[in-house]
Amino acid sequence: MTPEATDKLQNLAIVLFIGLALPPALGFGLNFWVTKESSDRKISEAVLTTRTAICVAQFANSPNYQERLKGYMTLDYSAKRSFLVKGGWARMPGEEKASDTVTDACSGKLDTLT
């Protein structure tokens, strides 16, 4: 093989490597592209944030909010969860029962209100 052919082959290999490796590295590295798992995770986080806001709003918009909040703050962790479930604030409209993740997130958000 001649030196010119070797140089051309080497240049071709470099161009192929850059052309095949650089776009995915930049796309995924700079978050221009996302995988299905990461998009599902982001969607789940957004849905949980929205459901937490609904739970807090349901709790805050029911009668005697300030009294219930004071009573809620005196409870321990498991009693707080039970209180939210029994009161129906952690249950989303149209659902039969409250989700554990929504109940936990709602409890954490209510803890930060006072």
C-alpha positions in Angstrom: 0.0 0.0 0.0 1.4 3.4 -0.9 1.8 6.2 1.6 -0.9 8.2 -0.1 -3.4 5.4 0.2 -2.5 4.9 3.8 -3.1 8.6 4.5 -6.5 8.5 2.7 -7.6 5.4 4.6 -6.5 7.0 7.8 -8.4 10.2 7.0 -11.5 8.1 6.0 -11.3 6.3 9.4 -11.1 9.6 11.3 -14.0 11.2 9.3 -16.1 8.1 9.9 -15.4 8.0 13.6 -16.2 11.7 13.9 -19.3 11.4 11.8 -20.6 8.4 13.7 -19.5 9.2 17.2 -19.8 12.9 17.6 -23.5 13.5 16.8 -24.8 11.1 19.4 -22.2 12.3 21.9 -23.3 15.9 21.5 -27.0 15.0 21.1 -27.3 13.0 24.3 -24.6 14.9 26.2 -26.3 18.3 25.7 -29.8 16.9 26.2 -30.9 17.5 22.6 -31.9 13.9 22.4 -33.4 11.8 25.3 -33.9 8.1 25.8 -37.3 6.7 26.4 -36.4 6.0 30.0 -35.3 9.5 30.7 -38.4 11.0 29.1 -40.7 8.6 31.0 -38.9 9.7 34.2 -39.4 13.4 33.4 -43.0 12.8 32.7 -43.5 10.9 35.9 -41.9 13.7 37.9 -44.1 16.3 36.2 -47.2 14.3 36.9 -46.2 13.8 40.5 -45.6 17.5 40.9 -49.0 18.3 39.5 -50.8 15.7 41.6 -49.0 17.0 44.7 -50.2 20.5 43.9 -53.7 19.2 43.5 -53.5 17.4 46.9 -52.3 20.5 48.7 -55.0 22.6 47.0 -57.7 20.2 48.0 -56.4 20.3 51.6 -56.1 24.1 51.6 -59.5 24.7 50.0 -61.6 22.6 52.3 -63.3 24.1 55.4 -61.3 24.9 58.6 -58.0 24.8 56.8 -55.9 26.5 59.5 -57.3 24.3 62.3 -56.7 21.1 60.2 -53.1 22.3 59.3 -52.3 22.8 63.0 -53.7 19.4 63.9 -51.9 17.8 61.0 -48.5 19.3 62.1 -48.9 17.6 65.5 -49.1 14.1 64.0 -46.2 11.8 63.3 -45.2 10.6 59.8 -47.5 7.6 59.5 -50.4 9.4 61.1 -50.0 12.2 58.6 -50.2 9.8 55.7 -53.4 8.2 57.2 -54.9 11.6 57.9 -54.4 12.6 54.2 -55.8 9.4 52.9 -58.8 9.4 55.3 -59.6 13.0 54.5 -59.6 12.2 50.8 -57.1 15.0 49.9 -54.5 12.7 48.5 -57.0 10.9 46.3 -57.0 12.4 42.8 -60.3 13.2 41.1 -61.7 10.2 39.3 -59.5 7.7 41.2 -60.7 5.1 43.7 -57.8 5.4 46.2 -54.8 7.5 46.9 -51.4 6.8 45.5 -48.6 6.2 48.0 -46.2 8.4 46.1 -48.7 11.3 45.9 -49.5 10.9 49.6 -45.8 11.1 50.5 -45.2 14.0 48.3 -48.3 15.8 49.5 -47.2 15.2 53.1 -43.8 16.6 52.4 -45.2 19.7 50.8 -47.7 20.3 53.6 -44.8 20.0 56.1 -43.0 22.9 54.4 -46.1 25.2 54.6 -45.6 26.0 58.2 
